[in-house]
Amino acid sequence: MTEKPITEEMIRQTRAFHGHMCPGLAMGIRAAEVALREIGPHSQDEEVVAVVETDMCGVDAIQFLIGCTFGKGNLIHLDYGKSAFTFYRRSDGKAVRVVAKPGGSGPPDPEWQRLREKWTKGTLTPEEQERFKVLHEARCRQILGTPLEQLFEMAEPRMKMPRPARIMESVSLRGVRRAHHGDQNAPVPGKDALHPLLRETRAALSASPNACRALGLTSVSAPSFFPEACR
């Protein structure tokens, strides 16, 4: 029998990292199990890249178990509201997209759903809280014990592997911040002194007269290094 890549101790540590166990975290643990099985071990740097299409609890499992984090630049969040996770291996381009199947963890439990709705509203009685805790743990165990092929659709992604993380040169914007807060005599760095991304933003706004309005920028909110059309 093939040994599972995620042990009970790893689950305990993931739970401690997140702060509690819940169905969302359990789904993230199982998605991480796919990544460890198909893509490779915990990423020390950018060996593995994860693209997550949700900001739910399960993303913490991806960070802890796979080593994909915002700080290393190998965790990318797409705010699609989908329980979908894509993992890439930089060494050879191997990738897998993992999408939760509706009802993959079994039929819905009406009692759990009813108590969960009351829990979100903060109206559970003490007795209901204890019952909800029991059902909650049972649901997590059910997810952790369900075969991966039943929980997820797994396929090669259509999206290309994201570019490597960039290391940008630090640029002081202290003068810009002072000018933005009303000190008109504060030195403002010239266009060439700006961070490359700020230069790109300034150029894009200059090319589109309506962009500042679309972004809600006004003479009060627009930083002083923005084009005149925004101020």
N, C-alpha and C positions, 0 to 999 in steps of 0.2 A: 504493500500500500504506500502511495506517495505521501510523504510528510507534508502537512499543511505549512505554508510559509509564515503564517501568523499564529503564534502560540497564545495560550491563555494569559501568560505574563505580559505579552505585548498588548493584548486587549486591555488588561488592567492598567498598564502604563498610558495607553491612549485615553482611557477613561479619565485618568488623573490629569492628563494634559488638558483635556476639554473641560473638565469640571463635573461631568455627570455622564451617565449612559442614557441614550435615547435611541429611538428607531433611526433617526437621521444619522447619528454617529455610527450605528451598526451598519448602515448602508455604505458609509464611507470606508469602514473597515473592510467590507467585502470587496468594494471597488479597488482598494489598495491591494487586496489579495490577488486580484487579477493582474495588477501591475507588477507585483513581485514575481508572479508566475510567468508572465509573458514578456516582460520588458527587462527586469533585472533587479538587483538589490538596492538598498537604501542609497540615495544619491548624496555623495559627499559634496559635490559641487554642482555642475549642470549636466551630469551624465544622463539624467532623466528629466524631462520637462512634462509638466502636467497643465492641461488647459481644462478649467472647471467652468461649467455653465450654470452654476448656482453659488450662493453664498451661505448655504445651509450648514448645519453642524458637521456633516460628513467631510467638509473640506479640511477640518482640523485633523481628521484621520489621515488624509492625504499628506498634509504637512508633516505630521509626526512619523508616520510609517514609511513614507516614500522619500522624505527629505526634500520635497519641493516647497519652496517658501518664496514669499514676495521679496525678502531681503537678498536672496541669491539670484533672483530674476528668472527662476525656473518654475514659477507658479503664475499662471495667467488666468485672470477672472473675466469671463464673458457673462454679462448680466442678462442671461436668457431665461432664468427661472426654470431650468430643466435639470433633472437628476442625471446629468451626463458628464463623463470624465474621459479625457483623451490623454494618453501617455505616449511619449516619444523617447526613443533611445538615440542619443546623438551619435554614437559611434558608428552605427550602420543604418540609421533611419527607420528601424523597425518601430511600428506604432500600433496602438489598439484604441478604439473608442468604445466606451462602456456606457450603456444607457439602461436605466432601470425600466423593467417591464411593469406595466400596470398590473397590479395583483400578483406580482411575482413571488411575494412572501406569503401568499395564501389569501383566503377570502377575508374581507374586512370583518372586524369584531364590532357589532353595533354597540355593545356595552362600553368598550374602550373609546369608541368615537363619541358617544354621548358624554362620558366623563371627561374626555379631552376638551370638548367644547366648553364644559363648565370650568375646567381648569384654566383655560385661556381667559375666561371672564373673572376668575378668582372667586367662584361661588361654590366650590366643593365643600361639603361638610367634612369634619374629621374622619368619619367612617368612610366617606367616598374617597378621601385622599388616600387612605390605606388601601382601598380596593383598586384605585387607579394605579398606585405604585406596583401592586402585584401584577396587574394586567400589562403595565408598561414594561416591566422586566420580562414578562413572558413573551411579549412581542419582540423585544430585542433578541432574546434567545432564539426565537423562531427565525429571525432574519439571519443570525449568525450560523444557524444550522441548516439553512436552505442551500441546495446545490447552486453553484454560481450560474450555471446555464439556465436555471429556472428564474433567478433574480434579474439577470441582465441579458440584453442584446449586445453581442460583441462582434465588432467588424473593423476592418481597416478604415481609418478616417479619410475623408476627402480633402480636409484642410491640410495644407503643407505645414511642415515643422516650423515653429516660430524661430525667428532669428535669435542668436545668442544675446545674452544680457550685455548692455553697453556700460562701460565705465566712463563717466563724464567728468570733465575737469570742473572743479568747484570754482564758482564765481561769486564774489561778494556783492550783494544787492542792498547793502546797508544804506547807501545814498538814495537808492530808489525808494526804500521803505520810508526814509525821513521825508522825502519830497512828497510821497503819497499821503503822508499824515500832516501836510500843511506847511512844512518848512520849505518855502520857495527858494531859499538860498542854498539849500543842500545840494552838494554835487550829484549830478546824475550821470552814470556812465554812458558813453556814446554807444551807438548801435553796434560797433565792432567789439565792444567790451561785453556785450550780453552773451548769456548762455546760448549755444546753438539752437536749442529748442525755442527760446524766447525770440531769437532772430526770425525763425521760421514763422512763429505766431504773428509777429509784427508785420512781416511781409504779406502773410495771408490776409490779415485784417486790412492792410492798406489797399490790397487788390480788390476787396469787396466792400463797398460803402455800406451795405446793409448788414454786414456780419456783426458789427458792434451792437446794433439794435437787436439782432436776433439772439445775441448772447446776454442781453440785458445790461450791457455796459453803459454807464453814464459818465458825466463829468465828475461825479463823486466817486464812482466805483472803479473806473478805469485807471490802472497804474500810469504814472507819468511817462513811462517809456513807450506806451502805446501810441499809435498814430493819432494825428490831430482829429480825425473823424470820430474817434471814440471819446474825445474829451471836450 
